[in-house]
Amino acid sequence: QSLLVESGGGLVQTGGSLRLSCAASGITLETYQIGWFRRVPGREREGISCISDSGHQIDAPGSVKGRFTISRDAKENTAYLQMNSLKPEDTAVYYCAVVRTSWSSCSLNHLAYAYWGQGTQVTVSS
């Protein structure tokens, strides 16, 4: 059984929105640091947004800031990435990841994370 399962990806037109979900099993998600990442073939995995177990959030500077929002629902044991005003350059495989840590903040460095979902493809057409 997978620890993290992403869903919600798909094909969307420029300017559209998607909400990605990261459903956790076997762990209590709110006690973990959560990160959302994306990867385009041939490029490094890019950190998008993260949230610590205490609720501290960091959003990556640059093109996604102000358009993407991380959240979590303790009752559903699920994390989300709301993506608005999507652009063709947002096309990528999106991953959620978690790590159990005592940090008060969170990290956008993929090396900091211990468990990863399988990824979900997001394609934005022009």
C-alpha positions in Angstrom: 0.0 0.0 0.0 1.4 3.4 -1.0 2.1 5.9 1.7 1.2 8.9 -0.5 -1.1 8.9 -3.5 -1.4 12.0 -5.7 -4.4 12.7 -7.9 -6.1 15.6 -9.6 -3.7 16.1 -12.5 -4.8 16.3 -16.1 -5.0 18.4 -19.2 -6.1 22.1 -18.8 -6.1 25.2 -20.9 -3.9 28.2 -20.2 -5.5 30.2 -17.5 -7.3 27.3 -16.0 -7.1 25.8 -12.5 -6.5 22.4 -11.0 -6.4 21.1 -7.4 -3.9 18.3 -6.8 -4.5 16.0 -3.8 -2.0 14.0 -1.8 -3.8 11.3 0.2 -1.8 9.8 3.0 -2.2 6.3 4.6 -0.5 4.8 7.5 0.7 8.2 8.8 -1.0 11.2 10.4 -0.2 13.8 7.8 -0.5 16.8 10.0 2.5 15.6 12.1 4.7 15.7 9.0 6.4 18.3 6.9 4.8 18.3 3.5 6.2 19.5 0.2 5.0 19.8 -3.3 7.5 19.4 -6.2 7.4 19.2 -9.9 9.7 17.7 -12.5 10.1 18.4 -16.2 12.1 15.7 -18.1 15.8 16.8 -18.3 15.5 19.3 -15.5 16.0 19.2 -11.7 13.1 18.5 -9.4 11.7 21.9 -8.4 10.3 22.7 -5.0 7.0 24.6 -5.2 5.6 25.0 -1.8 5.9 23.4 1.7 4.2 23.4 5.0 5.6 22.4 8.4 3.7 20.4 11.0 3.2 23.7 12.9 1.7 25.3 9.8 4.7 27.4 8.7 4.5 27.7 4.9 7.1 28.6 2.3 6.3 29.2 -1.4 9.0 29.2 -4.0 9.8 32.6 -5.4 9.3 33.2 -9.1 6.5 32.2 -11.4 4.4 30.1 -9.1 4.2 32.5 -6.2 0.8 33.9 -5.8 -0.7 31.3 -8.2 -0.2 28.1 -6.2 -1.4 27.4 -2.7 -0.6 24.5 -0.4 -3.0 23.4 2.2 -3.9 20.3 4.2 -7.0 18.8 5.8 -6.4 16.8 9.0 -9.8 15.1 8.8 -9.2 13.9 5.3 -5.5 13.2 6.0 -4.8 14.8 2.7 -2.7 17.7 1.4 -3.6 19.9 -1.5 -2.0 22.1 -4.1 -4.4 24.6 -5.6 -3.0 25.8 -8.9 -4.6 28.8 -10.6 -3.8 30.8 -13.7 -2.0 27.9 -15.2 0.6 28.4 -17.9 2.1 26.0 -20.5 5.4 26.2 -18.5 3.6 24.6 -15.5 3.4 21.4 -17.5 5.2 18.7 -15.4 4.8 15.7 -13.2 3.8 16.9 -9.8 4.8 15.1 -6.6 4.0 15.4 -2.9 6.6 14.3 -0.3 6.7 14.2 3.5 9.3 13.9 6.2 8.9 13.6 10.0 11.0 16.4 11.5 11.1 18.7 14.5 11.9 21.7 12.4 9.6 24.7 12.9 9.9 25.6 9.2 10.0 23.5 6.1 12.2 23.0 3.1 11.8 23.3 -0.7 14.9 21.0 -1.1 13.8 17.6 -2.4 16.7 16.0 -0.5 15.0 16.8 2.8 12.1 14.5 2.2 11.8 10.8 3.0 8.6 9.6 1.4 7.3 10.4 -2.1 4.1 9.8 -4.0 4.1 8.4 -7.5 3.4 11.7 -9.2 0.5 13.1 -11.2 0.9 14.6 -14.7 -0.3 18.1 -15.3 -0.4 19.4 -18.9 -1.3 22.9 -19.7 -2.2 23.6 -23.4 -1.6 27.0 -25.0 
